[in-house]
Amino acid sequence: MVRVSIPLVGFLLLCCLASVTRAETLLKYKDPKQPLNVRIRDLLSRMTLAEKIGQMVQLDRVAATPEIMRDYSATPQDWIQMVNGFQNGSLSSRLGIPMIYGIDAVHGHNNVYKATVFPHNVGLGATRDPHLVKRIGAATALEVRATGINYVFAPCIAVCRDPRWGRCYESYSEDPTIVRKMTEIIPGLQGDAPKKGVPYIGGRDKVAACAKHFVGDGGTVKGIDENNTVIDYHGLLSIHMPGYYHSIIKGVSTIMVSYSSWNGRKMHANHDLVTKFLKDTLNFRGFVISDWEGVDRITSPARSNYTYSVLKGISAGIDMLMLPYNHTEFIDIVTSLVKSKAIPISRINDAVRRILKVKFILGLFENPLADQTFLDQLGSQAHRDLAREAVRKSLVLLKNGENLDSPVLPLPKNTSRILVAGTHANNLGYQCGGWTLTWQGLRGNNNSEGTTILSGISTAVDPSTEIIYSESPNADFVKANNFSYAIVVVGEPPYAEMAGDNLNLTIPEPGLSTITNVCESVKCVVVIVSGRPLVIEPYLSRIDALVAAWLPGTEGQGVADVIFGDYGFTGKLPRTWFKTVDQLPMNVGDDHYDPLFPFGFGLTTEPAKSS
């Protein structure tokens, strides 16, 4: 499944534009001096039904132009050329309405080679630092703009209530208060809105944001992706809704609907929540977008009655539908439903008005084509330094020796020999996790630019300190080499969405064997690289120091910065670390709350004194 580079189009099936005339400059919608609502009203009045429905179509780039396929090593110039090719097609339509082009920028511009990949949201939640997240949003916007793209499907403001969910790392926390605070990424992406509650994009160095997935996606039964969230109305509003309220206040431009259901009712068909609550009660003024084939999945099996699904989705209040391939069928169905009055033209006009508003505030009617202004921002040193800072602040120290009087960390930089072991010590793909270059992520060090944790360790220590790396050493090797310390880096392989749903949450082999073989013979620091808490018992007693590193992204030296004491540990658990999966779901405040490490836990250290 292709999950990246999705053009949002309104240029298909439209008539070709004849020569540009002087009279065209008199059109109000093309005049930037006109008030926004005047421009929208003027353009809407000129549009045919086919042109309006075309605005509601979102295609994958493969469907838009099958000949243009780029792999993950494409250059920024390749991306710009591709986006401008689509845009020129859109501008050649009768009314010259530009498209917007969206991409899954989940943790930085994660689809592009050489881009800065920031820690996934669960790690940012551990920092408790909204200002840091805002800076990351601004950096992401610049890197996205470097490739000619103007819209990101981020942030995910799910409140993950069960770590068995495969998207839990996309959630900042199990606590809605932390998720609410982290909506500060929106003004980072879009700019600071001058007026609360009004969609706003502050210039060509900013992008349109998309808060997702409305609503309750993180509360499904057993954490099963796209499943049913069973909770009363008060619980829905108090746990899963605050992030949306604050996103709207901060001017978020779009909101994506969740695949999941609330008490058995599909969110893509929920008029009460999408229209009555989101649009009417919360007064959201941007546009609502479906998830990938989300309308198809209103029925079970999917697409078993597509006409019914389209009717229910648009009637629920979805303005733009991520098809992403069957646009002709969709347009024919919507046309028929409007002509039969099953969908009132007022609903179509509302959807198109909202879509046009975002296009106008993006400045696309004045500056539709991408250029190379921001090329130097992609993977810039300033952004990598910011990502490294985020890694440092995201690390949570769960254990540091047997007592406060004999801490293991920070480790000395000057010692005889350090063993670095584990599947995740020298694997950039594992560090980054899912949603990195491909939907499910990749393994190895050849797919992105960055620094592995091993490389960061090698750079951090004194030149006289010997670093020995062995991914899966046996016990005899460890015993025979007289190591001063060992750093074991293990965790989960990359995954995304339902592929990450996991009912046992154990550390995959050979991770557990490596912990056993190493920690029985030498003083060891275990670093867990994962998108969520994992079962750590009965191994905890064998581990001298334990660090939750989450999914740190491309700047692995941030881990070494803290382990060797250039900076202290400051991160706090954004979610509860359970003892066994039998306790799940278990969140702070529950009656049966009995964690291994409670929500908010995190030992601190002071920076080591330089010698």
FENZIZI-V699697 format. One record per pair of residues at least 6 apart in sequence whose ideal C-beta (glycine too) atoms are under 7 Angstrom apart, sorted by the first residue. I is the first residue (numbers start at 1). J is the second residue. Records with the same first field share a line. If there is no record, write none. Layout:
# FENZIZI-V699697
I: J + J
This chain:
# FENZIZI-V699697
1: 439
2: 60 + 62
3: 104 + 439
4: 103 + 104 + 111
5: 61 + 103 + 111
6: 58 + 60 + 61 + 102 + 103 + 324
7: 59 + 61 + 64 + 86 + 99 + 101
8: 58 + 99 + 100 + 101 + 102 + 151 + 320
9: 57 + 58 + 59 + 64 + 90 + 99
10: 54 + 55 + 57 + 90 + 97 + 99
11: 54 + 89 + 90 + 93 + 99
12: 54 + 57 + 327
13: 50 + 54 + 331
14: 51 + 54 + 93 + 94
15: 93 + 94
16: 92
17: 92 + 93 + 94 + 96
24: 30
27: 42
28: 34 + 38 + 39 + 42
29: 39 + 42 + 43
30: 365
32: 366
36: 357 + 360
39: 360
40: 353 + 356 + 357 + 360
43: 95 + 356
44: 349 + 352 + 353 + 356
46: 95
47: 95
49: 335 + 338
51: 95
52: 348 + 352
53: 331 + 334 + 335 + 348
55: 352 + 355
56: 319 + 320 + 321 + 351 + 352
57: 321 + 323 + 327 + 330 + 331
58: 289 + 320 + 321 + 322 + 323 + 324
59: 323 + 324 + 327
60: 324 + 325
61: 68
62: 69
63: 324 + 325 + 327
64: 86
68: 82 + 85
70: 78 + 82
72: 113 + 437 + 438 + 447
73: 113
76: 146 + 147 + 375 + 378
79: 112 + 147 + 148
80: 147 + 148 + 370 + 372
83: 101 + 148 + 149 + 370
84: 148 + 369 + 370
86: 99 + 101
87: 98 + 99 + 368 + 369
90: 97 + 98 + 99
91: 98 + 368
98: 359 + 364 + 365 + 368
100: 150 + 151 + 208 + 358 + 359 + 362 + 364
101: 149 + 150 + 151
102: 151 + 152 + 153
103: 111 + 144 + 149 + 152 + 153
104: 111 + 153 + 435
105: 140 + 144 + 152 + 154
106: 154 + 170 + 435
107: 117 + 118 + 119 + 120 + 435 + 553
108: 115 + 116 + 117 + 118 + 140 + 143 + 553
109: 115 + 140 + 143 + 144 + 147
110: 117 + 435 + 436 + 437
111: 437
112: 147 + 378
113: 448
114: 378 + 379 + 449
115: 143 + 378 + 379
116: 139 + 143 + 379 + 383 + 384 + 387 + 554
117: 432 + 436 + 448 + 450 + 553 + 554
118: 136 + 387 + 390 + 553
119: 390 + 391 + 394 + 550 + 551 + 552 + 553
120: 169 + 170 + 433 + 531 + 550 + 551
121: 156 + 169 + 170 + 171 + 172
122: 168 + 169 + 171 + 172 + 531 + 532 + 550 + 574
123: 394 + 550 + 551 + 552
124: 133 + 172 + 182 + 390 + 394
125: 172 + 173 + 178 + 182 + 574
126: 394 + 396 + 550 + 571 + 572 + 573 + 574
127: 390 + 393 + 394 + 571
128: 178 + 572
129: 393
130: 181 + 182 + 184
132: 390 + 393
133: 182 + 184 + 185 + 188
134: 184 + 185 + 187 + 188
135: 188 + 386
136: 185 + 188 + 386 + 390
137: 185 + 186 + 188 + 189
138: 188
139: 383 + 386
140: 189
141: 189 + 205 + 206 + 207
142: 205 + 374 + 377
143: 377 + 378 + 383
144: 152 + 207
145: 204 + 205 + 207 + 374
146: 374 + 375 + 377 + 378
148: 370
150: 207 + 208 + 362
151: 207 + 208
152: 189 + 207 + 209 + 210
153: 210 + 212 + 256
154: 209 + 210
155: 185 + 186 + 209 + 211
156: 170 + 171 + 212
157: 179 + 183 + 211 + 243 + 244 + 247
158: 167 + 170 + 171 + 213 + 217 + 218
159: 171 + 174 + 176 + 179 + 218 + 239 + 240
160: 168 + 171 + 174 + 218 + 575
161: 174 + 218 + 219 + 585 + 587
162: 222 + 223 + 584 + 585
163: 223 + 505 + 532 + 533 + 575 + 584
164: 222 + 223 + 501 + 502 + 503 + 505 + 584
165: 218 + 220 + 223 + 225 + 501
166: 225 + 495 + 496 + 497 + 498 + 499 + 500 + 501 + 502
167: 225 + 497 + 500
168: 531 + 532
169: 433 + 531 + 532 + 551
171: 218
172: 178 + 179 + 182 + 574
173: 179 + 574 + 575
174: 575 + 576 + 587 + 588 + 599
175: 588 + 599
176: 239 + 242 + 243
178: 574
179: 243
180: 242 + 243 + 246
183: 243 + 246 + 247 + 250
186: 209 + 247 + 250 + 251 + 252
187: 193 + 250
189: 206 + 207 + 209
190: 200 + 201 + 202 + 206 + 207 + 208 + 209 + 251 + 253
191: 200 + 201 + 202 + 203 + 206
192: 202
193: 200 + 250 + 251
194: 200
196: 249
197: 248 + 249 + 283
198: 251 + 285
199: 251 + 252 + 253 + 285 + 286 + 357 + 358 + 361
200: 251 + 361
201: 208 + 253 + 361 + 362
204: 363 + 367
205: 374
208: 253 + 254 + 358 + 362
209: 252 + 253
210: 254 + 255 + 256 + 289
211: 243 + 244 + 247 + 252 + 255
212: 255 + 256
213: 256 + 257 + 258 + 291
214: 244 + 255 + 256 + 257 + 258 + 267 + 278
215: 236 + 240 + 241 + 244 + 258 + 267 + 273
216: 229 + 231 + 236 + 240 + 258 + 260 + 262
217: 258 + 260
218: 240
219: 229 + 231 + 239 + 240
220: 227 + 228 + 229 + 260
221: 227 + 228 + 230
223: 501
224: 501
225: 497 + 498 + 501
226: 259 + 260 + 498
227: 260
228: 260 + 261 + 264
229: 260 + 261 + 262
230: 263
236: 262
244: 255 + 282
245: 282
248: 282 + 284
252: 286
253: 286 + 358
254: 286 + 287 + 289 + 358
255: 278 + 284 + 286 + 288
256: 289 + 291
257: 267 + 268 + 274 + 288 + 290 + 291 + 294 + 318
258: 267 + 291
259: 291 + 294 + 297
260: 267
261: 267
262: 270
266: 298
267: 273
268: 290 + 294 + 295 + 298 + 313 + 316 + 318
269: 298 + 312 + 313 + 316
270: 316
271: 315 + 316 + 317
274: 288 + 316 + 317 + 318
275: 316 + 317
278: 284 + 288
279: 317
286: 354 + 358
287: 319 + 320 + 351 + 354 + 355 + 358
288: 317 + 318 + 319
289: 319 + 320 + 322
290: 313 + 318 + 321 + 322
291: 322
292: 322 + 324
293: 322
294: 322
295: 309 + 310 + 313 + 318 + 321
296: 302 + 303 + 306 + 309
298: 309 + 312 + 313
299: 305 + 308 + 309
306: 333
307: 333
310: 330 + 333 + 334 + 337
311: 337 + 342 + 343
313: 321
314: 334 + 343 + 347
315: 343 + 347
319: 351 + 354 + 355
320: 355
321: 330
323: 330
334: 343
337: 343
338: 345 + 348
359: 365
379: 449
384: 555
387: 553 + 554 + 555
388: 555 + 557 + 558
391: 552 + 553 + 555 + 558 + 559
392: 558 + 561 + 562 + 567
393: 570 + 571
394: 550 + 552 + 571
395: 547 + 549 + 559 + 562 + 569 + 571
396: 548 + 571 + 572 + 573 + 602
397: 409 + 547 + 569 + 602 + 603 + 605
398: 546 + 547 + 548 + 597
399: 540 + 543 + 545 + 546
400: 407 + 408 + 409 + 545 + 603
401: 407 + 408 + 544 + 545
408: 523 + 525 + 544 + 545
409: 525 + 545 + 563 + 605
410: 563 + 564 + 565 + 605 + 608
411: 485 + 525 + 563 + 564
413: 460 + 461 + 462 + 465 + 564
414: 462 + 464 + 465
415: 465 + 484 + 485
416: 466 + 484
417: 466 + 468 + 481 + 482 + 483 + 484
418: 461 + 465 + 467 + 483 + 484 + 485 + 487
419: 468 + 470 + 478 + 483 + 486 + 518 + 522
420: 454 + 457 + 467 + 469 + 487
421: 470 + 471 + 473 + 486 + 488 + 514 + 518
422: 471 + 488 + 489 + 490 + 511 + 514
423: 430 + 471 + 490 + 510 + 511
424: 430 + 431 + 489 + 490 + 491 + 529
425: 452 + 453 + 454 + 469 + 489
426: 452 + 454 + 469
427: 443 + 444 + 445 + 452
428: 445 + 448 + 450 + 452 + 554
429: 436 + 441 + 442 + 443 + 444 + 447 + 494
430: 443 + 491 + 493 + 494 + 529
431: 452 + 453 + 529 + 551 + 552 + 553 + 556
432: 441 + 448 + 551 + 553 + 554
433: 441 + 494 + 531 + 551
434: 440 + 441 + 494 + 495 + 496 + 500
435: 441 + 496
436: 442 + 448 + 494
437: 447 + 448
439: 496
440: 494 + 495 + 496 + 499
441: 494 + 495 + 496
442: 494
443: 493 + 494
445: 452
448: 554
449: 554
450: 554 + 555 + 556
451: 554 + 555 + 556 + 557
452: 556
453: 489 + 527 + 556 + 559 + 560
454: 469
455: 556
456: 556 + 557 + 559 + 560
457: 467 + 487 + 560
458: 467
459: 557
460: 560 + 564
461: 467 + 564
468: 481
470: 477
472: 510 + 514
473: 517 + 518
474: 517
475: 517 + 520 + 521
478: 517 + 518 + 521 + 522
479: 521
483: 522
485: 522 + 523 + 525
486: 518 + 522 + 524
487: 525 + 527 + 563
488: 514 + 515 + 518 + 519 + 524 + 526 + 527
489: 527 + 529
490: 507 + 511 + 514 + 515 + 528
491: 507 + 511 + 528 + 529 + 530
492: 508 + 530 + 531
493: 508
503: 581
504: 581
505: 534 + 535 + 581
506: 534 + 535
507: 534
512: 539
515: 526 + 539 + 542 + 543
518: 524
519: 542 + 543
520: 542
523: 544
524: 543 + 544
525: 544 + 545 + 547 + 563
526: 543 + 546
527: 547 + 549 + 559
528: 534 + 547 + 548 + 549
529: 549 + 551
530: 550
531: 550 + 551
533: 575 + 577 + 578
535: 580 + 581
536: 596
537: 579 + 596
540: 546
549: 559
552: 558 + 559
561: 567
562: 569
565: 607 + 608
566: 607
567: 607
568: 604 + 605 + 606 + 607
569: 602 + 603 + 604 + 605
570: 604
571: 602
572: 600 + 601 + 602
573: 597 + 599 + 600 + 601 + 602
575: 599
576: 586 + 587 + 588 + 595 + 598 + 599
577: 595 + 596 + 597
578: 584 + 586 + 595 + 596
579: 595 + 596
583: 594
586: 592 + 593 + 595
588: 598 + 599
